[in-house]
Amino acid sequence: MFTNQNINYSTKKVRLQVDLTEQEANMLQHLAGRLSVRSRSDLLQQAYGTFLWIVDEMLSGRRIISVDKKTLESVAKYKELTVPAVEPLRFDHFDYLIARPETGRKQLYLKGRNMTVGQLIYKMRANNLNAEDAAADMDLPLSQVREAQVYYQTHRELIESEVAEEKQFLSSQGVELEPKDLSG
């Protein structure tokens, strides 16, 4: 026989441990700062609440879709996912990154430097630098390097397409992109 014991689950806490890559942990820390939440725990609770909403919608037979504003205007009835902490940001504002439309590039640049986010990330990869080492090596604030890493994660396709376009342009101009084989 089932009896309702009026257990208040909101006061009973269970500690969970989550293993993240360094990059995931950096992104989580950056998001906590950007969203002005008190802690990573609060951020994860908001994410959990959003996940529960998604699961509930799917189990109710609804589909969760992403459409641009123009398409949304033609949809007669819909339910929109909102995350109040994100609404004021929409990730259009960065503290350490800046747009330079005059360059013809869409990806952002590091403030105070003539360096794109892609250039920073590729330099870090080429020299096997983590965020701390890159900040020290290039005399950049660590928070700028981390913000660039987050931007790269959310704009990878844009950055990689611009790199591919630049390689194609340089190749069409006769610039050798690979070192010549000097062995033979």
MARSETI-157577 format. One record per residue (C-alpha): residue number from 1; chain; x, y, z. Coordinates in nm, 4 decimals, always signed. Each point is the difference from the previous one (the first is absolute). Layout:
N
+-----+------+----------+----------+----------+
: pos : unit :       c1 :       c2 :       c3 :
+-----+------+----------+----------+----------+
: NUM :    A :        X :        Y :        Z :
...
+-----+------+----------+----------+----------+
REM end
This chain:
184
+-----+------+----------+----------+----------+
: pos : unit :       c1 :       c2 :       c3 :
+-----+------+----------+----------+----------+
:   1 :    A :  +0.0000 :  +0.0000 :  +0.0000 :
:   2 :    A :  +0.1343 :  +0.3415 :  -0.1007 :
:   3 :    A :  -0.0189 :  +0.2820 :  +0.2513 :
:   4 :    A :  +0.0795 :  +0.3627 :  -0.0617 :
:   5 :    A :  +0.2568 :  +0.1054 :  +0.2576 :
:   6 :    A :  +0.0114 :  +0.3645 :  -0.1133 :
:   7 :    A :  +0.3699 :  -0.0099 :  -0.0707 :
:   8 :    A :  +0.1339 :  +0.3414 :  -0.0999 :
:   9 :    A :  +0.2520 :  -0.0909 :  -0.2686 :
:  10 :    A :  +0.1114 :  +0.3594 :  -0.0500 :
:  11 :    A :  +0.1885 :  -0.0008 :  +0.3319 :
:  12 :    A :  +0.1673 :  -0.3377 :  -0.0460 :
:  13 :    A :  +0.3171 :  +0.0534 :  -0.2022 :
:  14 :    A :  +0.2129 :  -0.2598 :  -0.1736 :
:  15 :    A :  +0.3510 :  +0.0801 :  -0.1134 :
:  16 :    A :  +0.0882 :  -0.1101 :  -0.3522 :
:  17 :    A :  +0.3407 :  -0.0104 :  -0.1597 :
:  18 :    A :  +0.0329 :  +0.0760 :  -0.3693 :
:  19 :    A :  +0.3100 :  -0.0655 :  -0.2070 :
:  20 :    A :  +0.0602 :  +0.2674 :  -0.2629 :
:  21 :    A :  +0.2826 :  +0.0691 :  -0.2375 :
:  22 :    A :  +0.2063 :  +0.3090 :  +0.0761 :
:  23 :    A :  -0.1668 :  +0.1767 :  -0.2913 :
:  24 :    A :  -0.3488 :  -0.0916 :  +0.1249 :
:  25 :    A :  +0.0876 :  +0.1186 :  +0.3522 :
:  26 :    A :  +0.1325 :  +0.3285 :  -0.1439 :
:  27 :    A :  -0.3189 :  +0.0489 :  -0.2006 :
:  28 :    A :  -0.2116 :  -0.0758 :  +0.3070 :
:  29 :    A :  +0.1945 :  +0.2532 :  +0.2083 :
:  30 :    A :  -0.0275 :  +0.2589 :  -0.2771 :
:  31 :    A :  -0.3759 :  -0.0542 :  -0.0291 :
:  32 :    A :  -0.0425 :  +0.0346 :  +0.3762 :
:  33 :    A :  +0.1765 :  +0.3356 :  -0.0185 :
:  34 :    A :  -0.1875 :  +0.1168 :  -0.3095 :
:  35 :    A :  -0.3374 :  -0.0940 :  +0.1435 :
:  36 :    A :  +0.0800 :  +0.1534 :  +0.3391 :
:  37 :    A :  -0.1049 :  -0.3092 :  +0.1885 :
:  38 :    A :  +0.1340 :  -0.0423 :  +0.3506 :
:  39 :    A :  +0.1716 :  -0.3309 :  -0.0673 :
:  40 :    A :  +0.0533 :  -0.2787 :  -0.2474 :
:  41 :    A :  -0.2524 :  -0.1928 :  +0.2080 :
:  42 :    A :  -0.2670 :  +0.2642 :  -0.0745 :
:  43 :    A :  +0.0925 :  -0.0123 :  -0.3688 :
:  44 :    A :  -0.0351 :  -0.3781 :  -0.0071 :
:  45 :    A :  -0.3347 :  +0.0206 :  +0.1822 :
:  46 :    A :  -0.1273 :  +0.2391 :  -0.2691 :
:  47 :    A :  +0.1300 :  -0.2341 :  -0.2694 :
:  48 :    A :  -0.1680 :  -0.2938 :  +0.1742 :
:  49 :    A :  -0.3302 :  +0.1890 :  +0.0133 :
:  50 :    A :  +0.0257 :  +0.0756 :  -0.3704 :
:  51 :    A :  +0.0794 :  -0.3641 :  -0.0749 :
:  52 :    A :  -0.3053 :  -0.1133 :  +0.1989 :
:  53 :    A :  -0.2195 :  +0.2389 :  -0.2004 :
:  54 :    A :  +0.1394 :  -0.1437 :  -0.3241 :
:  55 :    A :  -0.0631 :  -0.3584 :  +0.1129 :
:  56 :    A :  -0.3522 :  +0.0873 :  +0.1144 :
:  57 :    A :  -0.0801 :  +0.1612 :  -0.3343 :
:  58 :    A :  +0.1337 :  -0.3002 :  -0.1926 :
:  59 :    A :  -0.1888 :  -0.2498 :  +0.2181 :
:  60 :    A :  -0.3156 :  +0.2067 :  -0.0617 :
:  61 :    A :  +0.0411 :  -0.0682 :  -0.3710 :
:  62 :    A :  +0.1273 :  +0.3476 :  -0.0871 :
:  63 :    A :  +0.2989 :  +0.0729 :  -0.2201 :
:  64 :    A :  +0.2621 :  +0.2528 :  +0.0981 :
:  65 :    A :  +0.1300 :  +0.1891 :  -0.3011 :
:  66 :    A :  +0.2183 :  +0.2959 :  -0.0787 :
:  67 :    A :  -0.1151 :  +0.2532 :  -0.2580 :
:  68 :    A :  +0.1105 :  +0.3481 :  -0.0969 :
:  69 :    A :  -0.2144 :  +0.3007 :  +0.0902 :
:  70 :    A :  -0.1428 :  +0.0372 :  -0.3496 :
:  71 :    A :  -0.1268 :  -0.3593 :  -0.0034 :
:  72 :    A :  -0.1318 :  +0.0338 :  +0.3552 :
:  73 :    A :  -0.2231 :  +0.2885 :  -0.1100 :
:  74 :    A :  -0.1879 :  -0.2381 :  -0.2316 :
:  75 :    A :  -0.0568 :  -0.2701 :  +0.2643 :
:  76 :    A :  -0.3523 :  +0.0256 :  +0.1387 :
:  77 :    A :  +0.0476 :  -0.1683 :  +0.3363 :
:  78 :    A :  +0.3172 :  -0.0790 :  +0.1872 :
:  79 :    A :  +0.1540 :  -0.0309 :  +0.3431 :
:  80 :    A :  +0.3343 :  +0.1711 :  +0.0369 :
:  81 :    A :  +0.2852 :  -0.1140 :  +0.2212 :
:  82 :    A :  +0.1301 :  +0.2851 :  +0.2108 :
:  83 :    A :  +0.2971 :  +0.0085 :  +0.2310 :
:  84 :    A :  -0.0330 :  +0.3235 :  +0.1978 :
:  85 :    A :  +0.3681 :  +0.0237 :  +0.0911 :
:  86 :    A :  +0.0978 :  -0.0188 :  -0.3685 :
:  87 :    A :  -0.2575 :  +0.2373 :  -0.1447 :
:  88 :    A :  +0.1873 :  +0.3243 :  +0.0719 :
:  89 :    A :  +0.3256 :  -0.1404 :  -0.1368 :
:  90 :    A :  -0.0747 :  -0.2101 :  -0.3068 :
:  91 :    A :  +0.3786 :  -0.0261 :  -0.0214 :
:  92 :    A :  +0.0199 :  +0.3129 :  -0.2123 :
:  93 :    A :  +0.2110 :  +0.1786 :  +0.2576 :
:  94 :    A :  +0.3543 :  -0.0977 :  +0.0810 :
:  95 :    A :  +0.2304 :  +0.1785 :  +0.2396 :
:  96 :    A :  +0.3246 :  -0.0808 :  -0.1803 :
:  97 :    A :  -0.1041 :  -0.0544 :  -0.3618 :
:  98 :    A :  -0.0995 :  +0.2516 :  -0.2645 :
:  99 :    A :  -0.1443 :  -0.0002 :  -0.3522 :
: 100 :    A :  +0.2002 :  +0.1578 :  -0.2804 :
: 101 :    A :  -0.2334 :  -0.0032 :  -0.3005 :
: 102 :    A :  +0.2431 :  +0.2129 :  -0.2018 :
: 103 :    A :  +0.2299 :  -0.3040 :  -0.0266 :
: 104 :    A :  -0.2611 :  -0.2026 :  -0.1841 :
: 105 :    A :  +0.0105 :  -0.2686 :  +0.2684 :
: 106 :    A :  -0.3059 :  -0.0927 :  +0.2007 :
: 107 :    A :  +0.1846 :  -0.1641 :  +0.2889 :
: 108 :    A :  +0.0998 :  +0.2164 :  +0.2929 :
: 109 :    A :  +0.3434 :  +0.1397 :  +0.0828 :
: 110 :    A :  +0.1773 :  +0.0254 :  +0.3324 :
: 111 :    A :  -0.0429 :  +0.3526 :  +0.1371 :
: 112 :    A :  +0.3275 :  +0.1887 :  -0.0160 :
: 113 :    A :  +0.1542 :  -0.2452 :  -0.2475 :
: 114 :    A :  -0.0016 :  -0.0510 :  -0.3720 :
: 115 :    A :  -0.0784 :  -0.3666 :  +0.0558 :
: 116 :    A :  -0.3172 :  -0.1953 :  -0.0698 :
: 117 :    A :  -0.1348 :  -0.2607 :  +0.2370 :
: 118 :    A :  +0.0870 :  -0.2631 :  -0.2599 :
: 119 :    A :  +0.3593 :  +0.1177 :  -0.0177 :
: 120 :    A :  +0.0298 :  -0.0232 :  +0.3781 :
: 121 :    A :  -0.1511 :  -0.3482 :  +0.0154 :
: 122 :    A :  +0.2135 :  -0.1320 :  -0.2863 :
: 123 :    A :  +0.3141 :  +0.1483 :  +0.1577 :
: 124 :    A :  -0.0900 :  -0.1687 :  +0.3271 :
: 125 :    A :  -0.0431 :  -0.3324 :  -0.1817 :
: 126 :    A :  +0.3215 :  +0.0359 :  -0.2016 :
: 127 :    A :  +0.2029 :  +0.0763 :  +0.3116 :
: 128 :    A :  -0.1906 :  -0.2403 :  +0.2288 :
: 129 :    A :  -0.0978 :  +0.2823 :  +0.2388 :
: 130 :    A :  -0.2760 :  -0.0137 :  +0.2577 :
: 131 :    A :  -0.1881 :  +0.3184 :  +0.0931 :
: 132 :    A :  +0.2430 :  +0.0960 :  +0.2781 :
: 133 :    A :  +0.3083 :  -0.0536 :  -0.2184 :
: 134 :    A :  -0.1523 :  +0.1912 :  -0.2917 :
: 135 :    A :  -0.0897 :  +0.2934 :  +0.2251 :
: 136 :    A :  +0.3561 :  +0.0158 :  +0.1344 :
: 137 :    A :  +0.1628 :  -0.0570 :  -0.3398 :
: 138 :    A :  -0.2022 :  +0.2715 :  -0.1758 :
: 139 :    A :  -0.0360 :  +0.2358 :  +0.2967 :
: 140 :    A :  -0.3792 :  -0.0294 :  +0.0020 :
: 141 :    A :  -0.2424 :  -0.0096 :  +0.2914 :
: 142 :    A :  -0.0912 :  -0.3616 :  +0.0756 :
: 143 :    A :  -0.3685 :  +0.0955 :  -0.0122 :
: 144 :    A :  +0.0500 :  +0.1259 :  -0.3582 :
: 145 :    A :  +0.1477 :  -0.3329 :  -0.1082 :
: 146 :    A :  -0.2840 :  -0.1906 :  +0.1687 :
: 147 :    A :  -0.2623 :  +0.2251 :  -0.1576 :
: 148 :    A :  +0.1619 :  -0.0630 :  -0.3393 :
: 149 :    A :  -0.0135 :  -0.3762 :  +0.0632 :
: 150 :    A :  -0.3714 :  +0.0204 :  +0.0796 :
: 151 :    A :  -0.0615 :  +0.2135 :  -0.3092 :
: 152 :    A :  +0.1897 :  -0.2537 :  -0.2119 :
: 153 :    A :  -0.2130 :  -0.2857 :  +0.1359 :
: 154 :    A :  -0.3232 :  +0.1806 :  -0.0866 :
: 155 :    A :  +0.1237 :  +0.1366 :  -0.3360 :
: 156 :    A :  +0.2271 :  -0.2822 :  -0.1213 :
: 157 :    A :  -0.1694 :  -0.0378 :  -0.3398 :
: 158 :    A :  +0.0345 :  +0.3717 :  -0.0775 :
: 159 :    A :  +0.3675 :  +0.0087 :  +0.0990 :
: 160 :    A :  +0.0884 :  -0.3180 :  -0.1878 :
: 161 :    A :  -0.1794 :  +0.1213 :  -0.3136 :
: 162 :    A :  +0.1918 :  +0.3305 :  +0.0120 :
: 163 :    A :  +0.3278 :  -0.1908 :  +0.0384 :
: 164 :    A :  -0.0899 :  -0.2182 :  -0.3000 :
: 165 :    A :  -0.0876 :  +0.3096 :  -0.2076 :
: 166 :    A :  +0.3298 :  +0.1646 :  +0.0932 :
: 167 :    A :  +0.1974 :  -0.3132 :  -0.0927 :
: 168 :    A :  -0.1801 :  -0.0175 :  -0.3345 :
: 169 :    A :  +0.0695 :  +0.3688 :  -0.0691 :
: 170 :    A :  +0.3690 :  -0.0293 :  +0.0881 :
: 171 :    A :  +0.0329 :  -0.3129 :  -0.2102 :
: 172 :    A :  -0.1627 :  +0.1770 :  -0.2970 :
: 173 :    A :  +0.2606 :  +0.2763 :  +0.0403 :
: 174 :    A :  +0.2817 :  -0.2542 :  -0.0264 :
: 175 :    A :  +0.0910 :  +0.0018 :  +0.3672 :
: 176 :    A :  +0.1416 :  -0.3358 :  +0.1120 :
: 177 :    A :  -0.1829 :  -0.1050 :  +0.3154 :
: 178 :    A :  +0.2001 :  -0.3139 :  +0.0742 :
: 179 :    A :  +0.3765 :  -0.0048 :  +0.0469 :
: 180 :    A :  +0.1953 :  -0.1368 :  -0.2943 :
: 181 :    A :  +0.1435 :  -0.3472 :  +0.0348 :
: 182 :    A :  +0.3740 :  +0.0624 :  +0.0360 :
: 183 :    A :  +0.0921 :  -0.3672 :  +0.0377 :
: 184 :    A :  +0.0297 :  -0.0889 :  -0.3586 :
+-----+------+----------+----------+----------+
REM end
